[in-house]
């Protein structure tokens, strides 16, 4: 009998058809995120799981899945999964590394440009009939070219964002665990610095750090006060890197000029004060939302599940090899 694989959401492309040649595929087709109790019931009889970042998979839940051999998380991040617990239980965990880099960098720039040039406000003005013609003071925004971009977290995505900054003639300040190679720093006009200096010297700031307990609310009221009044802050990393209430207050009081957010601390909930800030651009976690990227993510997840069900270690495994579960 074929093994069973539960898929927490329908996936773009036809990759689940390929998976169906190797397993019985059951998909959550409710049109919403699967609830924790529903997930527990589904994986109790599953050999594989393709999960979403919003699905919390803690030790107590994983213990209810005695047949589970592999979890393929449809995301680069995996802080929703207790990986040590999965390892202890003999469950391989895989993710979708590398594939999101360019799409997320593109969206970070879309937010930078949209917030700095007040595109959403302009769109609303036109649609609501408020555009009465051009005049010198109409919706003045911030120019990017020749300015300084601060990148917090210079990994793959942060570096991709810095590459795009070169086209705008921007200088780049960055924080990160490791410095870039000197030749790459020169190419990107980039210089490593501390967080406080980056915040105080940058005209635009883009967050690309991973989320850890140590950097919870990395950007709060104190850090916002260090920024220039003309600064624009963008977050396409993790919502909990920013104290959203403090950001909303800073935007309302014009401590900084604007923000562009694609992620939120309590998704899908958004801090209510942010919703009333005209100088905040709010996107629905769309960093990887291109057909090419989302389809490739599906392919990587399916490849990981098929490999694990065969007894192989997936290319994207985070914790293999492990003893096969009986």
Secondary structure as GFF3:
##gff-version 3
##sequence-region A 1 326
A	DSSP	beta_strand	3	7	.	.	.	ID=ss1
A	DSSP	alpha_helix	15	19	.	.	.	ID=ss2
A	DSSP	beta_strand	23	27	.	.	.	ID=ss3
A	DSSP	alpha_helix	36	43	.	.	.	ID=ss4
A	DSSP	beta_strand	48	51	.	.	.	ID=ss5
A	DSSP	alpha_helix	59	62	.	.	.	ID=ss6
A	DSSP	beta_strand	70	73	.	.	.	ID=ss7
A	DSSP	alpha_helix	83	88	.	.	.	ID=ss8
A	DSSP	beta_strand	92	94	.	.	.	ID=ss9
A	DSSP	alpha_helix	101	116	.	.	.	ID=ss10
A	DSSP	alpha_helix	119	127	.	.	.	ID=ss11
A	DSSP	beta_strand	148	152	.	.	.	ID=ss12
A	DSSP	alpha_helix	156	166	.	.	.	ID=ss13
A	DSSP	beta_strand	171	175	.	.	.	ID=ss14
A	DSSP	alpha_helix	182	188	.	.	.	ID=ss15
A	DSSP	beta_strand	190	192	.	.	.	ID=ss16
A	DSSP	alpha_helix	195	201	.	.	.	ID=ss17
A	DSSP	beta_strand	204	207	.	.	.	ID=ss18
A	DSSP	alpha_helix	221	226	.	.	.	ID=ss19
A	DSSP	beta_strand	232	235	.	.	.	ID=ss20
A	DSSP	three_ten_helix	239	241	.	.	.	ID=ss21
A	DSSP	alpha_helix	244	252	.	.	.	ID=ss22
A	DSSP	beta_strand	258	261	.	.	.	ID=ss23
A	DSSP	alpha_helix	272	275	.	.	.	ID=ss24
A	DSSP	beta_strand	280	282	.	.	.	ID=ss25
A	DSSP	alpha_helix	291	309	.	.	.	ID=ss26
###
